Amino acid sequence: WFISETDKQRILKVVFIRTESQIIIKTAYDPNAEELRIYRKYA
């Protein structure tokens, strides 16, 4: 997963699965405070 900002400045957590031939987006939603903390620390 990763966290990114949309064109309209909305912050989303995007969850995906990577296979040998594709990347599949499973879901995207507003991240909670802990997810933001983790992403900012390790990304």
C-alpha distance matrix in Angstrom:
0.0 3.7 7.0 10.0 13.5 15.3 18.8 20.2 18.5 16.4 13.2 10.2 6.8 5.5 4.4 6.0 8.6 10.5 14.2 17.1 17.9 15.1 11.6 11.3 9.4 9.8 9.6 9.3 11.1 12.5 10.8 13.4 15.1 13.7 10.0 11.5 13.6 11.2 9.2 12.7 14.1 12.0 10.4
3.7 0.0 3.8 6.6 10.3 12.6 16.0 17.5 15.5 13.8 10.5 8.3 5.7 5.5 6.8 8.6 11.6 12.9 16.7 19.3 19.7 16.8 13.2 13.3 11.1 12.1 11.2 9.6 10.9 11.5 9.8 12.7 13.9 13.2 9.4 9.6 12.0 10.2 7.2 10.1 12.3 10.6 8.2
7.0 3.8 0.0 3.8 7.1 9.9 13.5 14.5 12.1 10.4 6.9 5.5 4.4 6.1 8.9 11.4 14.8 16.3 20.1 22.7 22.7 19.6 16.0 15.7 12.9 13.8 11.9 9.2 9.5 9.0 7.6 10.7 11.8 12.1 8.6 7.6 10.7 10.2 7.0 9.0 12.1 11.5 9.1
10.0 6.6 3.8 0.0 3.8 6.6 9.9 11.3 9.1 8.2 5.6 5.6 6.7 7.7 11.1 13.1 16.6 17.8 21.4 23.8 23.3 20.0 16.5 16.5 13.6 15.2 13.2 10.1 10.6 10.1 9.9 13.2 14.2 15.1 11.9 10.2 13.4 13.4 10.0 11.0 14.4 14.1 11.1
13.5 10.3 7.1 3.8 0.0 3.8 6.8 7.7 5.4 5.4 4.4 6.2 9.0 10.3 14.0 16.1 19.7 20.9 24.5 26.8 25.9 22.6 19.1 18.9 15.8 17.4 14.9 11.4 11.3 10.3 11.1 14.2 15.2 17.0 14.2 12.0 15.3 16.1 12.9 13.2 16.9 17.1 14.2
15.3 12.6 9.9 6.6 3.8 0.0 3.8 5.2 5.1 5.2 6.4 7.5 10.6 11.1 14.8 16.5 20.1 21.3 24.7 26.9 25.5 22.1 18.8 18.3 15.2 17.0 14.6 11.2 11.5 11.3 13.2 16.5 18.1 20.0 17.1 15.3 18.8 19.5 16.4 16.9 20.6 20.6 17.6
18.8 16.0 13.5 9.9 6.8 3.8 0.0 3.8 5.5 7.5 9.7 11.2 14.4 14.6 18.3 19.7 23.1 24.0 27.2 29.1 27.4 24.0 21.1 20.8 18.0 20.1 17.8 14.7 15.0 14.8 16.8 20.0 21.3 23.4 20.7 18.7 22.0 22.9 19.6 19.8 23.5 23.6 20.4
20.2 17.5 14.5 11.3 7.7 5.2 3.8 0.0 3.8 5.7 9.0 11.1 14.8 15.8 19.5 21.4 25.0 26.4 29.6 31.9 30.3 26.8 23.7 22.9 19.7 21.2 18.4 15.0 14.4 13.6 16.0 18.9 20.2 22.8 20.6 18.5 21.8 23.2 20.4 20.4 24.2 24.8 21.9
18.5 15.5 12.1 9.1 5.4 5.1 5.5 3.8 0.0 3.8 6.4 9.4 13.0 14.7 18.5 20.7 24.4 25.9 29.3 31.7 30.5 27.0 23.7 23.1 19.8 21.1 18.2 14.5 13.5 11.9 13.7 16.2 17.1 19.7 17.7 15.2 18.4 20.0 17.3 17.0 20.8 21.7 19.0
16.4 13.8 10.4 8.2 5.4 5.2 7.5 5.7 3.8 0.0 3.8 6.4 10.1 12.1 15.8 18.4 22.2 24.1 27.6 30.2 29.2 25.6 22.2 21.1 17.5 18.3 15.1 11.3 9.9 8.3 10.5 13.2 14.7 17.3 15.2 13.3 16.8 18.3 15.9 16.2 20.0 20.8 18.4
13.2 10.5 6.9 5.6 4.4 6.4 9.7 9.0 6.4 3.8 0.0 3.8 7.1 9.7 13.2 16.1 19.9 21.8 25.5 28.2 27.6 24.1 20.5 19.5 16.0 16.6 13.6 9.8 8.4 6.4 7.4 10.4 11.7 13.9 11.6 9.7 13.3 14.5 12.1 12.7 16.4 17.1 15.0
10.2 8.3 5.5 5.6 6.2 7.5 11.2 11.1 9.4 6.4 3.8 0.0 3.8 6.1 9.6 12.6 16.4 18.6 22.2 25.1 24.6 21.1 17.4 16.1 12.5 12.9 9.8 6.1 5.2 4.8 6.0 9.7 12.0 13.4 10.5 9.8 13.6 14.0 11.6 13.3 16.6 16.7 14.6
6.8 5.7 4.4 6.7 9.0 10.6 14.4 14.8 13.0 10.1 7.1 3.8 0.0 3.8 6.5 9.9 13.6 16.0 19.6 22.7 22.7 19.3 15.5 14.3 10.9 10.8 8.2 5.4 5.4 5.9 5.3 8.9 11.3 11.7 8.2 8.7 12.2 11.7 9.6 12.2 14.9 14.5 12.7
5.5 5.5 6.1 7.7 10.3 11.1 14.6 15.8 14.7 12.1 9.7 6.1 3.8 0.0 3.8 6.5 10.3 12.6 16.2 19.3 19.0 15.5 11.8 10.5 7.2 7.8 6.0 4.4 6.8 8.9 8.9 12.4 15.0 14.9 11.2 12.0 15.2 14.0 11.7 14.6 17.0 15.8 13.6
4.4 6.8 8.9 11.1 14.0 14.8 18.3 19.5 18.5 15.8 13.2 9.6 6.5 3.8 0.0 3.8 7.2 10.2 13.6 17.0 17.2 13.9 10.3 8.7 6.1 5.6 5.4 6.2 8.8 11.3 10.8 13.7 16.4 15.5 11.9 13.7 16.4 14.5 12.7 16.2 18.0 16.2 14.5
6.0 8.6 11.4 13.1 16.1 16.5 19.7 21.4 20.7 18.4 16.1 12.6 9.9 6.5 3.8 0.0 3.8 6.6 9.9 13.3 13.4 10.2 6.7 5.4 4.3 5.2 7.2 8.9 12.1 14.9 14.5 17.5 20.0 18.9 15.3 16.9 19.4 17.1 15.1 18.5 20.0 17.7 15.8
8.6 11.6 14.8 16.6 19.7 20.1 23.1 25.0 24.4 22.2 19.9 16.4 13.6 10.3 7.2 3.8 0.0 3.8 6.5 10.1 10.9 8.3 5.8 5.2 6.5 7.1 10.1 12.5 15.7 18.5 17.9 20.6 23.0 21.4 18.0 19.9 22.0 19.3 17.6 21.1 22.1 19.3 17.7
10.5 12.9 16.3 17.8 20.9 21.3 24.0 26.4 25.9 24.1 21.8 18.6 16.0 12.6 10.2 6.6 3.8 0.0 3.8 6.8 7.8 6.0 4.5 6.3 8.8 10.4 13.4 15.4 18.7 21.3 20.6 23.4 25.5 23.9 20.3 21.9 23.8 20.8 18.9 22.1 22.9 19.7 17.9
14.2 16.7 20.1 21.4 24.5 24.7 27.2 29.6 29.3 27.6 25.5 22.2 19.6 16.2 13.6 9.9 6.5 3.8 0.0 3.8 5.4 5.3 6.2 8.0 11.3 12.7 16.1 18.5 21.9 24.8 24.2 27.0 29.1 27.4 23.9 25.6 27.4 24.4 22.5 25.8 26.4 23.1 21.4
17.1 19.3 22.7 23.8 26.8 26.9 29.1 31.9 31.7 30.2 28.2 25.1 22.7 19.3 17.0 13.3 10.1 6.8 3.8 0.0 3.8 6.2 8.5 11.0 14.5 16.3 19.7 21.8 25.3 28.1 27.4 30.2 32.2 30.4 26.9 28.4 30.0 26.9 24.9 27.9 28.4 24.9 23.1
17.9 19.7 22.7 23.3 25.9 25.5 27.4 30.3 30.5 29.2 27.6 24.6 22.7 19.0 17.2 13.4 10.9 7.8 5.4 3.8 0.0 3.8 7.3 9.9 13.5 15.8 19.1 21.2 24.9 27.8 27.7 30.7 32.9 31.5 27.9 29.1 31.1 28.3 25.9 28.8 29.7 26.5 24.2
15.1 16.8 19.6 20.0 22.6 22.1 24.0 26.8 27.0 25.6 24.1 21.1 19.3 15.5 13.9 10.2 8.3 6.0 5.3 6.2 3.8 0.0 3.8 6.3 9.8 12.4 15.6 17.5 21.2 24.2 24.3 27.5 29.8 28.7 25.0 26.2 28.5 25.9 23.4 26.4 27.6 24.6 22.2
11.6 13.2 16.0 16.5 19.1 18.8 21.1 23.7 23.7 22.2 20.5 17.4 15.5 11.8 10.3 6.7 5.8 4.5 6.2 8.5 7.3 3.8 0.0 3.8 6.6 9.5 12.3 14.0 17.7 20.5 20.6 23.8 26.1 25.1 21.4 22.5 24.9 22.5 20.0 23.0 24.5 21.6 19.1
11.3 13.3 15.7 16.5 18.9 18.3 20.8 22.9 23.1 21.1 19.5 16.1 14.3 10.5 8.7 5.4 5.2 6.3 8.0 11.0 9.9 6.3 3.8 0.0 3.8 6.1 9.3 11.7 15.4 18.6 19.1 22.3 25.0 24.2 20.5 22.0 24.7 22.5 20.2 23.4 25.1 22.6 20.3
9.4 11.1 12.9 13.6 15.8 15.2 18.0 19.7 19.8 17.5 16.0 12.5 10.9 7.2 6.1 4.3 6.5 8.8 11.3 14.5 13.5 9.8 6.6 3.8 0.0 3.8 5.9 7.9 11.6 14.9 15.6 18.9 21.8 21.4 17.8 19.1 22.1 20.3 18.0 21.1 23.2 21.1 18.8
9.8 12.1 13.8 15.2 17.4 17.0 20.1 21.2 21.1 18.3 16.6 12.9 10.8 7.8 5.6 5.2 7.1 10.4 12.7 16.3 15.8 12.4 9.5 6.1 3.8 0.0 3.8 7.2 10.5 14.0 14.7 17.6 20.8 20.2 16.8 18.8 21.7 19.9 18.3 21.7 23.5 21.7 20.0
9.6 11.2 11.9 13.2 14.9 14.6 17.8 18.4 18.2 15.1 13.6 9.8 8.2 6.0 5.4 7.2 10.1 13.4 16.1 19.7 19.1 15.6 12.3 9.3 5.9 3.8 0.0 3.8 6.8 10.4 11.6 14.6 17.9 17.9 14.7 16.4 19.6 18.4 16.8 20.0 22.2 21.0 19.3
9.3 9.6 9.2 10.1 11.4 11.2 14.7 15.0 14.5 11.3 9.8 6.1 5.4 4.4 6.2 8.9 12.5 15.4 18.5 21.8 21.2 17.5 14.0 11.7 7.9 7.2 3.8 0.0 3.8 7.2 8.8 12.2 15.5 16.0 12.8 13.8 17.4 16.7 14.9 17.6 20.3 19.5 17.6
11.1 10.9 9.5 10.6 11.3 11.5 15.0 14.4 13.5 9.9 8.4 5.2 5.4 6.8 8.8 12.1 15.7 18.7 21.9 25.3 24.9 21.2 17.7 15.4 11.6 10.5 6.8 3.8 0.0 3.8 6.2 9.3 12.7 13.9 11.3 12.1 15.7 15.8 14.4 16.8 19.6 19.5 18.0
12.5 11.5 9.0 10.1 10.3 11.3 14.8 13.6 11.9 8.3 6.4 4.8 5.9 8.9 11.3 14.9 18.5 21.3 24.8 28.1 27.8 24.2 20.5 18.6 14.9 14.0 10.4 7.2 3.8 0.0 3.8 6.6 9.7 11.6 9.6 9.7 13.4 14.3 13.1 14.9 17.9 18.5 17.3
10.8 9.8 7.6 9.9 11.1 13.2 16.8 16.0 13.7 10.5 7.4 6.0 5.3 8.9 10.8 14.5 17.9 20.6 24.2 27.4 27.7 24.3 20.6 19.1 15.6 14.7 11.6 8.8 6.2 3.8 0.0 3.8 6.7 8.0 5.8 6.3 9.8 10.6 9.9 11.9 14.5 15.2 14.5
13.4 12.7 10.7 13.2 14.2 16.5 20.0 18.9 16.2 13.2 10.4 9.7 8.9 12.4 13.7 17.5 20.6 23.4 27.0 30.2 30.7 27.5 23.8 22.3 18.9 17.6 14.6 12.2 9.3 6.6 3.8 0.0 3.8 5.6 5.4 6.4 8.8 10.2 10.8 12.4 14.4 15.8 15.9
15.1 13.9 11.8 14.2 15.2 18.1 21.3 20.2 17.1 14.7 11.7 12.0 11.3 15.0 16.4 20.0 23.0 25.5 29.1 32.2 32.9 29.8 26.1 25.0 21.8 20.8 17.9 15.5 12.7 9.7 6.7 3.8 0.0 3.8 5.5 5.1 6.2 8.7 10.0 10.6 12.3 14.4 15.1
13.7 13.2 12.1 15.1 17.0 20.0 23.4 22.8 19.7 17.3 13.9 13.4 11.7 14.9 15.5 18.9 21.4 23.9 27.4 30.4 31.5 28.7 25.1 24.2 21.4 20.2 17.9 16.0 13.9 11.6 8.0 5.6 3.8 0.0 3.8 5.4 5.0 6.2 8.6 9.9 10.6 12.3 13.7
10.0 9.4 8.6 11.9 14.2 17.1 20.7 20.6 17.7 15.2 11.6 10.5 8.2 11.2 11.9 15.3 18.0 20.3 23.9 26.9 27.9 25.0 21.4 20.5 17.8 16.8 14.7 12.8 11.3 9.6 5.8 5.4 5.5 3.8 0.0 3.8 5.4 5.2 6.1 8.5 9.9 10.7 11.2
11.5 9.6 7.6 10.2 12.0 15.3 18.7 18.5 15.2 13.3 9.7 9.8 8.7 12.0 13.7 16.9 19.9 21.9 25.6 28.4 29.1 26.2 22.5 22.0 19.1 18.8 16.4 13.8 12.1 9.7 6.3 6.4 5.1 5.4 3.8 0.0 3.8 5.5 5.2 6.0 8.5 10.1 10.1
13.6 12.0 10.7 13.4 15.3 18.8 22.0 21.8 18.4 16.8 13.3 13.6 12.2 15.2 16.4 19.4 22.0 23.8 27.4 30.0 31.1 28.5 24.9 24.7 22.1 21.7 19.6 17.4 15.7 13.4 9.8 8.8 6.2 5.0 5.4 3.8 0.0 3.8 5.5 5.3 6.1 8.7 10.0
11.2 10.2 10.2 13.4 16.1 19.5 22.9 23.2 20.0 18.3 14.5 14.0 11.7 14.0 14.5 17.1 19.3 20.8 24.4 26.9 28.3 25.9 22.5 22.5 20.3 19.9 18.4 16.7 15.8 14.3 10.6 10.2 8.7 6.2 5.2 5.5 3.8 0.0 3.8 5.5 5.2 6.1 8.0
9.2 7.2 7.0 10.0 12.9 16.4 19.6 20.4 17.3 15.9 12.1 11.6 9.6 11.7 12.7 15.1 17.6 18.9 22.5 24.9 25.9 23.4 20.0 20.2 18.0 18.3 16.8 14.9 14.4 13.1 9.9 10.8 10.0 8.6 6.1 5.2 5.5 3.8 0.0 3.8 5.4 5.4 5.2
12.7 10.1 9.0 11.0 13.2 16.9 19.8 20.4 17.0 16.2 12.7 13.3 12.2 14.6 16.2 18.5 21.1 22.1 25.8 27.9 28.8 26.4 23.0 23.4 21.1 21.7 20.0 17.6 16.8 14.9 11.9 12.4 10.6 9.9 8.5 6.0 5.3 5.5 3.8 0.0 3.8 5.8 5.8
14.1 12.3 12.1 14.4 16.9 20.6 23.5 24.2 20.8 20.0 16.4 16.6 14.9 17.0 18.0 20.0 22.1 22.9 26.4 28.4 29.7 27.6 24.5 25.1 23.2 23.5 22.2 20.3 19.6 17.9 14.5 14.4 12.3 10.6 9.9 8.5 6.1 5.2 5.4 3.8 0.0 3.8 6.2
12.0 10.6 11.5 14.1 17.1 20.6 23.6 24.8 21.7 20.8 17.1 16.7 14.5 15.8 16.2 17.7 19.3 19.7 23.1 24.9 26.5 24.6 21.6 22.6 21.1 21.7 21.0 19.5 19.5 18.5 15.2 15.8 14.4 12.3 10.7 10.1 8.7 6.1 5.4 5.8 3.8 0.0 3.8
10.4 8.2 9.1 11.1 14.2 17.6 20.4 21.9 19.0 18.4 15.0 14.6 12.7 13.6 14.5 15.8 17.7 17.9 21.4 23.1 24.2 22.2 19.1 20.3 18.8 20.0 19.3 17.6 18.0 17.3 14.5 15.9 15.1 13.7 11.2 10.1 10.0 8.0 5.2 5.8 6.2 3.8 0.0
